[in-house]
Structures are given as C-alpha cells and as structure tokens.
Amino acid sequence: MDNKEQLISLLSAFICHASSHLPDDVLKRLGEMREIEKEGFAATIYEAMFENMKLADELKRPSCQDTGVLQFFVKAGTKFPYLDDLADVLREATIKATKEAPLRHNAVEVFEEKNTGNNVGHRIPWIDWEIVPGSSDVEIYLYMAGGGCSLPGFSKVLMPLEGYEGIIKAVFDQMTSYGVNACPPCLVGIGIAGSAEVAAKLSKKALLRPVGSHNPNPRAKMMEEEIENGLNKIGLGPGGLGGKLSVMGVNIEQAARHPATLAVGMNTACWAHRRAGIKISSDLSYDLFTHKGVTL
Ligand code: SF4
C-alpha cells in the first residue's frame, strides 16, 4: 500500500468511527444532562439515546440514519508532505466510508437533481482550508452535517440599530422555530461579523469548538452563558418533548466588523453531534484528539 492509499484507508476509518461514536466532550455533557433530566419523557429519551449509542458501537453502525453531508475543516501545515493529494484523498476516503460505514447517500447534484450515490459531488465533500505556516502536520476536523440540524442554519446582516439585542432575537427566533428540527439537546454555534458569509462560516467553526469551552473574550463568554440560560428556559428538553434543558451549550466566534454592519450566523447541532478531529504527522502517525484512546 503506498502512502496515498494508506491515508485514504486511515481517513475512511476515521469517518466510519465518527459516524458511530460521538466525541468525548459531547458524551460527557450528555451524561451530565441525563443526570438532571430524571423525569417523564425526558428521562425516557435520554435512556433511548444511550441505548442507541451502545448499539451503534456494538453493531458498528451509524448512530443516526442521517449521516449527513461530509464537511472537512483542514488546518494544513505548509510542510505536510501529502498536501497536493489531500483533497483527492478526502474524496476517496468519503467514497470508501460510504460503502463501509455505511453512510446514507446524501449528495444531490443541483440542477440535475440526481443523487450521486456515493456522497461525493460538485464541491462535496466540502473542504475548508486554513494554512499553518511551517508545520509538517495536518489537522482535519470532520463534521457530519445532517438535514435537520446544522444544514438549515441562517445568516443575515442586521440593521445597524438592532445591535446585540438583534443578534439575540435572531437566535431565539431560530431556536423557537427550527430548534426542534435539530433533535435537541442542541449545541448552538453563533458567528458575529460584518458580512453574512463570514458570520455563517464562523457559526459552523463555533460548532467545532468543544462543548463546555468558552470564547476567550469575557464579553463573548458572558453572551454565551446568557443565551444558554435563556434557551434552557424555553424547556425544549431532549427530542423537543419537554424538559429542563434545551442546549448542550452555546459557542460564539467573531470577526471584526465594518462600523455600519453587524451580521449574525447560526448553526444548530443536534445531540448526535458527529464532530471528529485527527492530527496526522508527516510519518502518517496520528492522534484522534476528539476520541481519546481510539486506534483506527
Ligand atoms: S437532527 Fe441529528 S439526530 Fe436528528 S435525525 Fe438529524 S442528524 Fe439525526
């Protein structure tokens, strides 16, 4: 097996593992929330979730029928020796994992309105690149974005006078309309910037941050906590069937804005928050840092 084939096999195994195992931080948070939701439907839904995860592990099958559209967020070291092949490797790994996991066929070509049957299509899997100067490693985040959760996000530029209150209103409007679509408890990713596309991208990047982490800016952290407390008061509960908690957390990422514009983007992850991160070195050794102790 040459190095390219080795990378395809490694990343296919990475995708398969992510489809059936939630990351450590999400599992921990869901366990904590289960301890708080001890009554009625909420307790039953948590019981079903944990049974579902146990069976996904035992049967080596995806933990949700909607395995999503695959999105990769790559921090590419400029000295990583396989950089030229990486986009191709990610596409091939997606095709291989689609057969092996197996993953639902979720890539429909726009205009042809035809399902490609292998989760690969025009610009899909989506690959977002960040360059890391001087590094010989690559860090790849995988997000399996389902049709009910983080795909139906939104972003818009507010009227300047709407201010931060406008951001909060937009977030609560979205959660009280589409929130239940995303099988709560949700992780809410919010991007704040000067334009719609930057806010949208940051809202997805916010979902890549661990559950329980906070924005280093103290005001942003305060906003994360206040929105989280407010959303929990809505009482969506697990599965949207009522309970004490609606969200696993709220993560905000921001970019400096034009003085006349304030844009907000929002992405909502469901309880099956299939996010995985792997760091691969130039000798092809790896660290699956979101799922500690796992060998692929
Ligand atoms: S929202 Fe999440 S858990 Fe619910 S069906 Fe979609 S991917 Fe599955």
py3Dmol code that shows the C-alpha trace and the ligand (Angstrom):
import py3Dmol

protein = """\
ATOM      1  CA  MET A   1       0.000   0.000   0.000  1.00  0.00           C
ATOM      2  CA  ASP A   2       1.526   3.370  -0.941  1.00  0.00           C
ATOM      3  CA  ASN A   3       1.272   6.439   1.282  1.00  0.00           C
ATOM      4  CA  LYS A   4      -1.753   7.866  -0.552  1.00  0.00           C
ATOM      5  CA  GLU A   5      -3.675   4.606  -0.171  1.00  0.00           C
ATOM      6  CA  GLN A   6      -2.640   4.453   3.481  1.00  0.00           C
ATOM      7  CA  LEU A   7      -4.056   7.952   4.022  1.00  0.00           C
ATOM      8  CA  ILE A   8      -7.309   7.034   2.249  1.00  0.00           C
ATOM      9  CA  SER A   9      -7.723   3.968   4.493  1.00  0.00           C
ATOM     10  CA  LEU A  10      -6.904   5.941   7.634  1.00  0.00           C
ATOM     11  CA  LEU A  11      -9.366   8.724   6.817  1.00  0.00           C
ATOM     12  CA  SER A  12     -12.073   6.298   5.760  1.00  0.00           C
ATOM     13  CA  ALA A  13     -11.725   4.544   9.140  1.00  0.00           C
ATOM     14  CA  PHE A  14     -11.823   7.992  10.777  1.00  0.00           C
ATOM     15  CA  ILE A  15     -15.130   8.808   9.033  1.00  0.00           C
ATOM     16  CA  CYS A  16     -16.616   5.390   9.909  1.00  0.00           C
ATOM     17  CA  HIS A  17     -15.663   5.823  13.570  1.00  0.00           C
ATOM     18  CA  ALA A  18     -17.123   9.338  13.712  1.00  0.00           C
ATOM     19  CA  SER A  19     -20.397   8.136  12.210  1.00  0.00           C
ATOM     20  CA  SER A  20     -20.986   5.759  15.097  1.00  0.00           C
ATOM     21  CA  HIS A  21     -19.185   7.388  18.060  1.00  0.00           C
ATOM     22  CA  LEU A  22     -19.749  10.842  19.489  1.00  0.00           C
ATOM     23  CA  PRO A  23     -16.703  12.812  20.667  1.00  0.00           C
ATOM     24  CA  ASP A  24     -15.630  12.630  24.324  1.00  0.00           C
ATOM     25  CA  ASP A  25     -16.843  16.145  25.251  1.00  0.00           C
ATOM     26  CA  VAL A  26     -20.345  15.540  23.838  1.00  0.00           C
ATOM     27  CA  LEU A  27     -20.669  12.172  25.589  1.00  0.00           C
ATOM     28  CA  LYS A  28     -19.629  13.761  28.878  1.00  0.00           C
ATOM     29  CA  ARG A  29     -22.128  16.605  28.519  1.00  0.00           C
ATOM     30  CA  LEU A  30     -24.987  14.295  27.515  1.00  0.00           C
ATOM     31  CA  GLY A  31     -24.204  12.151  30.584  1.00  0.00           C
ATOM     32  CA  GLU A  32     -24.381  15.232  32.832  1.00  0.00           C
ATOM     33  CA  MET A  33     -27.668  16.341  31.262  1.00  0.00           C
ATOM     34  CA  ARG A  34     -29.132  12.866  31.680  1.00  0.00           C
ATOM     35  CA  GLU A  35     -28.472  13.159  35.426  1.00  0.00           C
ATOM     36  CA  ILE A  36     -30.510  16.391  35.510  1.00  0.00           C
ATOM     37  CA  GLU A  37     -33.432  15.084  33.413  1.00  0.00           C
ATOM     38  CA  LYS A  38     -34.770  12.331  35.639  1.00  0.00           C
ATOM     39  CA  GLU A  39     -38.490  12.623  34.982  1.00  0.00           C
ATOM     40  CA  GLY A  40     -41.106  11.849  32.326  1.00  0.00           C
ATOM     41  CA  PHE A  41     -40.395  11.777  28.599  1.00  0.00           C
ATOM     42  CA  ALA A  42     -37.039  13.472  29.129  1.00  0.00           C
ATOM     43  CA  ALA A  43     -35.675  10.522  31.135  1.00  0.00           C
ATOM     44  CA  THR A  44     -37.026   8.052  28.541  1.00  0.00           C
ATOM     45  CA  ILE A  45     -35.430   9.949  25.649  1.00  0.00           C
ATOM     46  CA  TYR A  46     -32.013  10.011  27.354  1.00  0.00           C
ATOM     47  CA  GLU A  47     -32.318   6.295  28.034  1.00  0.00           C
ATOM     48  CA  ALA A  48     -33.085   5.716  24.321  1.00  0.00           C
ATOM     49  CA  MET A  49     -30.139   7.909  23.248  1.00  0.00           C
ATOM     50  CA  PHE A  50     -27.646   5.996  25.373  1.00  0.00           C
ATOM     51  CA  GLU A  51     -29.059   2.619  24.265  1.00  0.00           C
ATOM     52  CA  ASN A  52     -28.776   3.860  20.670  1.00  0.00           C
ATOM     53  CA  MET A  53     -25.110   4.773  21.181  1.00  0.00           C
ATOM     54  CA  LYS A  54     -24.374   1.409  22.808  1.00  0.00           C
ATOM     55  CA  LEU A  55     -25.933  -0.452  19.872  1.00  0.00           C
ATOM     56  CA  ALA A  56     -24.135   1.749  17.315  1.00  0.00           C
ATOM     57  CA  ASP A  57     -20.852   0.740  18.965  1.00  0.00           C
ATOM     58  CA  GLU A  58     -21.698  -2.968  19.271  1.00  0.00           C
ATOM     59  CA  LEU A  59     -23.137  -3.312  15.773  1.00  0.00           C
ATOM     60  CA  LYS A  60     -20.630  -0.907  14.192  1.00  0.00           C
ATOM     61  CA  ARG A  61     -23.420   1.077  12.600  1.00  0.00           C
ATOM     62  CA  PRO A  62     -24.019   4.861  12.383  1.00  0.00           C
ATOM     63  CA  SER A  63     -25.665   6.380  15.444  1.00  0.00           C
ATOM     64  CA  CYS A  64     -28.274   8.189  13.290  1.00  0.00           C
ATOM     65  CA  GLN A  65     -29.832   7.275   9.943  1.00  0.00           C
ATOM     66  CA  ASP A  66     -28.964  10.730   8.604  1.00  0.00           C
ATOM     67  CA  THR A  67     -25.182  10.525   8.328  1.00  0.00           C
ATOM     68  CA  GLY A  68     -25.211  13.998   6.833  1.00  0.00           C
ATOM     69  CA  VAL A  69     -23.162  15.772   4.244  1.00  0.00           C
ATOM     70  CA  LEU A  70     -19.454  15.443   4.993  1.00  0.00           C
ATOM     71  CA  GLN A  71     -17.674  18.697   5.695  1.00  0.00           C
ATOM     72  CA  PHE A  72     -13.930  18.825   6.343  1.00  0.00           C
ATOM     73  CA  PHE A  73     -12.157  21.734   8.017  1.00  0.00           C
ATOM     74  CA  VAL A  74      -8.456  21.360   7.368  1.00  0.00           C
ATOM     75  CA  LYS A  75      -5.568  23.114   9.114  1.00  0.00           C
ATOM     76  CA  ALA A  76      -2.897  22.341   6.590  1.00  0.00           C
ATOM     77  CA  GLY A  77       0.755  22.640   7.532  1.00  0.00           C
ATOM     78  CA  THR A  78       2.671  24.066   4.571  1.00  0.00           C
ATOM     79  CA  LYS A  79       5.322  21.360   5.030  1.00  0.00           C
ATOM     80  CA  PHE A  80       2.909  18.408   5.227  1.00  0.00           C
ATOM     81  CA  PRO A  81       4.307  16.134   2.502  1.00  0.00           C
ATOM     82  CA  TYR A  82       0.945  14.925   1.133  1.00  0.00           C
ATOM     83  CA  LEU A  83      -0.741  18.307   0.771  1.00  0.00           C
ATOM     84  CA  ASP A  84      -1.030  18.027  -3.028  1.00  0.00           C
ATOM     85  CA  ASP A  85      -3.028  14.805  -2.676  1.00  0.00           C
ATOM     86  CA  LEU A  86      -5.169  15.755   0.303  1.00  0.00           C
ATOM     87  CA  ALA A  87      -8.343  16.942  -1.477  1.00  0.00           C
ATOM     88  CA  ASP A  88      -8.331  13.798  -3.591  1.00  0.00           C
ATOM     89  CA  VAL A  89      -7.654  11.652  -0.505  1.00  0.00           C
ATOM     90  CA  LEU A  90     -10.652  13.175   1.309  1.00  0.00           C
ATOM     91  CA  ARG A  91     -12.950  12.480  -1.650  1.00  0.00           C
ATOM     92  CA  GLU A  92     -11.716   8.890  -1.993  1.00  0.00           C
ATOM     93  CA  ALA A  93     -11.996   8.331   1.771  1.00  0.00           C
ATOM     94  CA  THR A  94     -15.589   9.592   1.621  1.00  0.00           C
ATOM     95  CA  ILE A  95     -16.470   7.107  -1.142  1.00  0.00           C
ATOM     96  CA  LYS A  96     -14.817   4.235   0.765  1.00  0.00           C
ATOM     97  CA  ALA A  97     -16.513   5.143   4.064  1.00  0.00           C
ATOM     98  CA  THR A  98     -19.880   5.448   2.310  1.00  0.00           C
ATOM     99  CA  LYS A  99     -19.631   1.740   1.484  1.00  0.00           C
ATOM    100  CA  GLU A 100     -18.009   0.618   4.718  1.00  0.00           C
ATOM    101  CA  ALA A 101     -19.893   2.540   7.440  1.00  0.00           C
ATOM    102  CA  PRO A 102     -22.311   2.521   5.545  1.00  0.00           C
ATOM    103  CA  LEU A 103     -23.323   6.164   5.100  1.00  0.00           C
ATOM    104  CA  ARG A 104     -26.630   7.323   3.669  1.00  0.00           C
ATOM    105  CA  HIS A 105     -26.337   8.769   0.156  1.00  0.00           C
ATOM    106  CA  ASN A 106     -26.748  12.486   0.757  1.00  0.00           C
ATOM    107  CA  ALA A 107     -25.176  14.272  -2.226  1.00  0.00           C
ATOM    108  CA  VAL A 108     -27.725  15.505  -4.759  1.00  0.00           C
ATOM    109  CA  GLU A 109     -26.354  17.434  -7.740  1.00  0.00           C
ATOM    110  CA  VAL A 110     -28.061  20.795  -8.061  1.00  0.00           C
ATOM    111  CA  PHE A 111     -29.747  21.329 -11.476  1.00  0.00           C
ATOM    112  CA  GLU A 112     -29.508  17.620 -12.365  1.00  0.00           C
ATOM    113  CA  GLU A 113     -31.430  16.801  -9.145  1.00  0.00           C
ATOM    114  CA  LYS A 114     -29.713  13.424  -9.129  1.00  0.00           C
ATOM    115  CA  ASN A 115     -28.238  11.657  -6.120  1.00  0.00           C
ATOM    116  CA  THR A 116     -24.615  10.736  -6.888  1.00  0.00           C
ATOM    117  CA  GLY A 117     -24.925   7.619  -4.723  1.00  0.00           C
ATOM    118  CA  ASN A 118     -21.514   7.966  -3.054  1.00  0.00           C
ATOM    119  CA  ASN A 119     -21.623  11.228  -1.037  1.00  0.00           C
ATOM    120  CA  VAL A 120     -19.259  12.898  -3.496  1.00  0.00           C
ATOM    121  CA  GLY A 121     -20.404  15.596  -5.890  1.00  0.00           C
ATOM    122  CA  HIS A 122     -19.645  19.070  -7.128  1.00  0.00           C
ATOM    123  CA  ARG A 123     -17.784  20.751  -4.200  1.00  0.00           C
ATOM    124  CA  ILE A 124     -18.910  17.971  -1.850  1.00  0.00           C
ATOM    125  CA  PRO A 125     -17.434  16.835   0.478  1.00  0.00           C
ATOM    126  CA  TRP A 126     -16.988  20.478   1.372  1.00  0.00           C
ATOM    127  CA  ILE A 127     -13.383  21.271   2.263  1.00  0.00           C
ATOM    128  CA  ASP A 128     -12.413  24.410   4.163  1.00  0.00           C
ATOM    129  CA  TRP A 129      -8.670  25.183   4.190  1.00  0.00           C
ATOM    130  CA  GLU A 130      -6.586  27.052   6.733  1.00  0.00           C
ATOM    131  CA  ILE A 131      -2.859  27.331   6.122  1.00  0.00           C
ATOM    132  CA  VAL A 132      -0.479  26.743   9.045  1.00  0.00           C
ATOM    133  CA  PRO A 133       2.922  28.151   8.050  1.00  0.00           C
ATOM    134  CA  GLY A 134       5.960  25.985   8.775  1.00  0.00           C
ATOM    135  CA  SER A 135       4.078  22.973  10.173  1.00  0.00           C
ATOM    136  CA  SER A 136       4.609  19.463   8.804  1.00  0.00           C
ATOM    137  CA  ASP A 137       1.319  18.188  10.300  1.00  0.00           C
ATOM    138  CA  VAL A 138      -2.252  18.363   9.131  1.00  0.00           C
ATOM    139  CA  GLU A 139      -5.258  18.683  11.435  1.00  0.00           C
ATOM    140  CA  ILE A 140      -8.588  17.587   9.967  1.00  0.00           C
ATOM    141  CA  TYR A 141     -11.968  18.219  11.549  1.00  0.00           C
ATOM    142  CA  LEU A 142     -14.859  16.231  10.172  1.00  0.00           C
ATOM    143  CA  TYR A 143     -18.416  17.389  10.638  1.00  0.00           C
ATOM    144  CA  MET A 144     -21.324  15.192   9.584  1.00  0.00           C
ATOM    145  CA  ALA A 145     -23.976  17.818   8.940  1.00  0.00           C
ATOM    146  CA  GLY A 146     -27.498  16.407   8.961  1.00  0.00           C
ATOM    147  CA  GLY A 147     -30.518  17.733   7.093  1.00  0.00           C
ATOM    148  CA  GLY A 148     -32.396  18.576  10.288  1.00  0.00           C
ATOM    149  CA  CYS A 149     -29.566  20.104  12.284  1.00  0.00           C
ATOM    150  CA  SER A 150     -26.626  22.190  11.114  1.00  0.00           C
ATOM    151  CA  LEU A 151     -27.538  22.377   7.421  1.00  0.00           C
ATOM    152  CA  PRO A 152     -30.647  24.563   7.912  1.00  0.00           C
ATOM    153  CA  GLY A 153     -28.717  27.397   9.571  1.00  0.00           C
ATOM    154  CA  PHE A 154     -29.046  31.033   8.649  1.00  0.00           C
ATOM    155  CA  SER A 155     -27.075  34.232   8.426  1.00  0.00           C
ATOM    156  CA  LYS A 156     -28.118  37.802   7.849  1.00  0.00           C
ATOM    157  CA  VAL A 157     -26.934  41.358   8.184  1.00  0.00           C
ATOM    158  CA  LEU A 158     -28.956  43.270  10.756  1.00  0.00           C
ATOM    159  CA  MET A 159     -29.963  46.898  10.532  1.00  0.00           C
ATOM    160  CA  PRO A 160     -27.211  48.794  12.401  1.00  0.00           C
ATOM    161  CA  LEU A 161     -29.527  49.939  15.190  1.00  0.00           C
ATOM    162  CA  GLU A 162     -30.641  46.399  16.023  1.00  0.00           C
ATOM    163  CA  GLY A 163     -27.356  45.882  17.893  1.00  0.00           C
ATOM    164  CA  TYR A 164     -26.533  42.884  20.071  1.00  0.00           C
ATOM    165  CA  GLU A 165     -30.208  42.655  21.088  1.00  0.00           C
ATOM    166  CA  GLY A 166     -30.945  41.973  17.397  1.00  0.00           C
ATOM    167  CA  ILE A 167     -28.496  39.060  17.460  1.00  0.00           C
ATOM    168  CA  ILE A 168     -30.192  37.571  20.498  1.00  0.00           C
ATOM    169  CA  LYS A 169     -33.642  38.000  18.944  1.00  0.00           C
ATOM    170  CA  ALA A 170     -32.498  36.286  15.716  1.00  0.00           C
ATOM    171  CA  VAL A 171     -31.056  33.356  17.701  1.00  0.00           C
ATOM    172  CA  PHE A 172     -34.196  32.891  19.813  1.00  0.00           C
ATOM    173  CA  ASP A 173     -36.474  33.196  16.754  1.00  0.00           C
ATOM    174  CA  GLN A 174     -34.482  30.453  15.032  1.00  0.00           C
ATOM    175  CA  MET A 175     -34.451  28.182  18.082  1.00  0.00           C
ATOM    176  CA  THR A 176     -38.182  28.537  18.655  1.00  0.00           C
ATOM    177  CA  SER A 177     -38.954  27.758  15.004  1.00  0.00           C
ATOM    178  CA  TYR A 178     -36.290  25.360  13.687  1.00  0.00           C
ATOM    179  CA  GLY A 179     -34.763  24.323  17.030  1.00  0.00           C
ATOM    180  CA  VAL A 180     -36.838  21.187  17.406  1.00  0.00           C
ATOM    181  CA  ASN A 181     -35.861  20.109  13.880  1.00  0.00           C
ATOM    182  CA  ALA A 182     -32.390  19.504  15.198  1.00  0.00           C
ATOM    183  CA  CYS A 183     -33.235  16.786  17.742  1.00  0.00           C
ATOM    184  CA  PRO A 184     -32.379  18.612  20.993  1.00  0.00           C
ATOM    185  CA  PRO A 185     -30.397  18.998  23.150  1.00  0.00           C
ATOM    186  CA  CYS A 186     -28.574  21.192  20.645  1.00  0.00           C
ATOM    187  CA  LEU A 187     -25.193  22.833  20.517  1.00  0.00           C
ATOM    188  CA  VAL A 188     -25.718  26.339  19.160  1.00  0.00           C
ATOM    189  CA  GLY A 189     -22.960  27.867  17.040  1.00  0.00           C
ATOM    190  CA  ILE A 190     -23.134  31.639  16.501  1.00  0.00           C
ATOM    191  CA  GLY A 191     -20.932  33.772  14.259  1.00  0.00           C
ATOM    192  CA  ILE A 192     -20.826  37.551  14.599  1.00  0.00           C
ATOM    193  CA  ALA A 193     -19.104  39.572  11.879  1.00  0.00           C
ATOM    194  CA  GLY A 194     -19.561  42.329   9.329  1.00  0.00           C
ATOM    195  CA  SER A 195     -20.985  40.254   6.477  1.00  0.00           C
ATOM    196  CA  ALA A 196     -23.353  37.350   6.041  1.00  0.00           C
ATOM    197  CA  GLU A 197     -20.840  34.853   4.604  1.00  0.00           C
ATOM    198  CA  VAL A 198     -18.210  35.441   7.310  1.00  0.00           C
ATOM    199  CA  ALA A 199     -20.826  35.157  10.079  1.00  0.00           C
ATOM    200  CA  ALA A 200     -22.144  31.922   8.515  1.00  0.00           C
ATOM    201  CA  LYS A 201     -18.710  30.341   8.320  1.00  0.00           C
ATOM    202  CA  LEU A 202     -17.831  31.358  11.869  1.00  0.00           C
ATOM    203  CA  SER A 203     -21.080  29.879  13.160  1.00  0.00           C
ATOM    204  CA  LYS A 204     -20.005  26.488  11.775  1.00  0.00           C
ATOM    205  CA  LYS A 205     -16.479  26.905  13.141  1.00  0.00           C
ATOM    206  CA  ALA A 206     -18.045  27.656  16.531  1.00  0.00           C
ATOM    207  CA  LEU A 207     -19.559  24.154  16.448  1.00  0.00           C
ATOM    208  CA  LEU A 208     -16.086  22.661  16.075  1.00  0.00           C
ATOM    209  CA  ARG A 209     -15.092  24.050  19.471  1.00  0.00           C
ATOM    210  CA  PRO A 210     -15.530  21.571  22.336  1.00  0.00           C
ATOM    211  CA  VAL A 211     -18.790  21.566  24.289  1.00  0.00           C
ATOM    212  CA  GLY A 212     -18.135  23.365  27.581  1.00  0.00           C
ATOM    213  CA  SER A 213     -15.389  25.599  26.147  1.00  0.00           C
ATOM    214  CA  HIS A 214     -15.809  29.370  26.127  1.00  0.00           C
ATOM    215  CA  ASN A 215     -14.831  32.250  23.897  1.00  0.00           C
ATOM    216  CA  PRO A 216     -11.677  33.845  25.423  1.00  0.00           C
ATOM    217  CA  ASN A 217     -13.264  37.311  25.209  1.00  0.00           C
ATOM    218  CA  PRO A 218     -15.047  37.876  28.592  1.00  0.00           C
ATOM    219  CA  ARG A 219     -17.976  39.724  26.974  1.00  0.00           C
ATOM    220  CA  ALA A 220     -18.445  36.992  24.395  1.00  0.00           C
ATOM    221  CA  LYS A 221     -18.288  34.403  27.192  1.00  0.00           C
ATOM    222  CA  MET A 222     -20.971  36.303  29.096  1.00  0.00           C
ATOM    223  CA  MET A 223     -23.151  36.368  25.971  1.00  0.00           C
ATOM    224  CA  GLU A 224     -22.646  32.598  25.503  1.00  0.00           C
ATOM    225  CA  GLU A 225     -23.759  31.961  29.087  1.00  0.00           C
ATOM    226  CA  GLU A 226     -26.743  34.300  28.956  1.00  0.00           C
ATOM    227  CA  ILE A 227     -28.054  32.854  25.686  1.00  0.00           C
ATOM    228  CA  GLU A 228     -27.548  29.328  27.059  1.00  0.00           C
ATOM    229  CA  ASN A 229     -29.524  30.157  30.227  1.00  0.00           C
ATOM    230  CA  GLY A 230     -32.289  31.791  28.196  1.00  0.00           C
ATOM    231  CA  LEU A 231     -32.558  28.907  25.733  1.00  0.00           C
ATOM    232  CA  ASN A 232     -32.744  26.410  28.595  1.00  0.00           C
ATOM    233  CA  LYS A 233     -35.724  28.339  29.961  1.00  0.00           C
ATOM    234  CA  ILE A 234     -37.643  27.563  26.725  1.00  0.00           C
ATOM    235  CA  GLY A 235     -37.745  23.975  28.038  1.00  0.00           C
ATOM    236  CA  LEU A 236     -37.345  22.103  24.736  1.00  0.00           C
ATOM    237  CA  GLY A 237     -35.882  19.119  26.575  1.00  0.00           C
ATOM    238  CA  PRO A 238     -34.375  16.089  24.801  1.00  0.00           C
ATOM    239  CA  GLY A 239     -36.080  15.319  21.497  1.00  0.00           C
ATOM    240  CA  GLY A 240     -38.060  18.553  21.862  1.00  0.00           C
ATOM    241  CA  LEU A 241     -40.550  16.739  24.109  1.00  0.00           C
ATOM    242  CA  GLY A 242     -40.063  18.994  27.116  1.00  0.00           C
ATOM    243  CA  GLY A 243     -37.515  19.068  29.894  1.00  0.00           C
ATOM    244  CA  LYS A 244     -35.272  21.269  31.986  1.00  0.00           C
ATOM    245  CA  LEU A 245     -32.543  21.812  29.373  1.00  0.00           C
ATOM    246  CA  SER A 246     -32.660  22.687  25.660  1.00  0.00           C
ATOM    247  CA  VAL A 247     -28.994  23.032  24.760  1.00  0.00           C
ATOM    248  CA  MET A 248     -25.629  21.397  25.404  1.00  0.00           C
ATOM    249  CA  GLY A 249     -24.074  24.830  25.117  1.00  0.00           C
ATOM    250  CA  VAL A 250     -23.667  27.990  23.059  1.00  0.00           C
ATOM    251  CA  ASN A 251     -20.392  28.725  21.233  1.00  0.00           C
ATOM    252  CA  ILE A 252     -19.737  32.139  19.695  1.00  0.00           C
ATOM    253  CA  GLU A 253     -16.945  33.069  17.275  1.00  0.00           C
ATOM    254  CA  GLN A 254     -16.450  36.596  15.994  1.00  0.00           C
ATOM    255  CA  ALA A 255     -14.592  38.683  13.411  1.00  0.00           C
ATOM    256  CA  ALA A 256     -14.133  42.472  13.485  1.00  0.00           C
ATOM    257  CA  ARG A 257     -16.926  44.185  11.536  1.00  0.00           C
ATOM    258  CA  HIS A 258     -17.475  47.259   9.397  1.00  0.00           C
ATOM    259  CA  PRO A 259     -18.823  50.116  11.606  1.00  0.00           C
ATOM    260  CA  ALA A 260     -22.092  50.167   9.649  1.00  0.00           C
ATOM    261  CA  THR A 261     -22.806  46.412   9.599  1.00  0.00           C
ATOM    262  CA  LEU A 262     -23.497  43.734  12.163  1.00  0.00           C
ATOM    263  CA  ALA A 263     -24.098  40.235  10.803  1.00  0.00           C
ATOM    264  CA  VAL A 264     -25.173  37.115  12.668  1.00  0.00           C
ATOM    265  CA  GLY A 265     -24.896  33.495  11.534  1.00  0.00           C
ATOM    266  CA  MET A 266     -26.291  30.498  13.340  1.00  0.00           C
ATOM    267  CA  ASN A 267     -25.797  26.761  13.044  1.00  0.00           C
ATOM    268  CA  THR A 268     -27.535  24.290  15.311  1.00  0.00           C
ATOM    269  CA  ALA A 269     -26.005  20.907  16.044  1.00  0.00           C
ATOM    270  CA  CYS A 270     -28.218  18.110  17.320  1.00  0.00           C
ATOM    271  CA  TRP A 271     -27.480  15.691  20.178  1.00  0.00           C
ATOM    272  CA  ALA A 272     -25.838  13.367  17.597  1.00  0.00           C
ATOM    273  CA  HIS A 273     -23.100  15.962  17.202  1.00  0.00           C
ATOM    274  CA  ARG A 274     -20.755  13.946  14.999  1.00  0.00           C
ATOM    275  CA  ARG A 275     -17.638  16.018  15.097  1.00  0.00           C
ATOM    276  CA  ALA A 276     -14.235  14.380  14.976  1.00  0.00           C
ATOM    277  CA  GLY A 277     -10.693  15.708  14.822  1.00  0.00           C
ATOM    278  CA  ILE A 278      -7.478  13.972  13.789  1.00  0.00           C
ATOM    279  CA  LYS A 279      -3.912  15.225  13.627  1.00  0.00           C
ATOM    280  CA  ILE A 280      -1.677  13.444  11.122  1.00  0.00           C
ATOM    281  CA  SER A 281       2.095  13.824  11.100  1.00  0.00           C
ATOM    282  CA  SER A 282       4.429  13.586   8.126  1.00  0.00           C
ATOM    283  CA  ASP A 283       5.280   9.938   9.037  1.00  0.00           C
ATOM    284  CA  LEU A 284       1.490   9.203   8.949  1.00  0.00           C
ATOM    285  CA  SER A 285       1.268   8.619  12.709  1.00  0.00           C
ATOM    286  CA  TYR A 286      -1.949  10.156  14.059  1.00  0.00           C
ATOM    287  CA  ASP A 287      -3.819  11.364  17.114  1.00  0.00           C
ATOM    288  CA  LEU A 288      -7.617  11.172  17.152  1.00  0.00           C
ATOM    289  CA  PHE A 289      -7.820  14.001  19.653  1.00  0.00           C
ATOM    290  CA  THR A 290     -11.623  14.199  19.948  1.00  0.00           C
ATOM    291  CA  HIS A 291     -11.947  10.481  20.791  1.00  0.00           C
ATOM    292  CA  LYS A 292      -9.130   9.722  23.240  1.00  0.00           C
ATOM    293  CA  GLY A 293      -7.619   6.237  23.342  1.00  0.00           C
ATOM    294  CA  VAL A 294      -9.098   5.166  19.992  1.00  0.00           C
ATOM    295  CA  THR A 295      -6.962   3.324  17.444  1.00  0.00           C
ATOM    296  CA  LEU A 296      -8.298   3.280  13.894  1.00  0.00           C
TER     297      LEU A 296
END
"""
ligand_1 = """\
8
SF4
S -31.189 16.145 13.773
Fe -29.402 14.871 14.235
S -30.178 13.129 15.456
Fe -31.930 14.160 14.455
S -32.253 12.997 12.560
Fe -30.929 14.759 12.059
S -28.798 14.027 12.273
Fe -30.143 12.544 13.296
"""
view = py3Dmol.view(width=600, height=400)
view.addModel(protein, "pdb")
view.setStyle({"model": 0}, {"cartoon": {"style": "trace"}})
view.addModel(ligand_1, "xyz")
view.setStyle({"model": 1}, {"stick": {}})
view.zoomTo()
view.show()
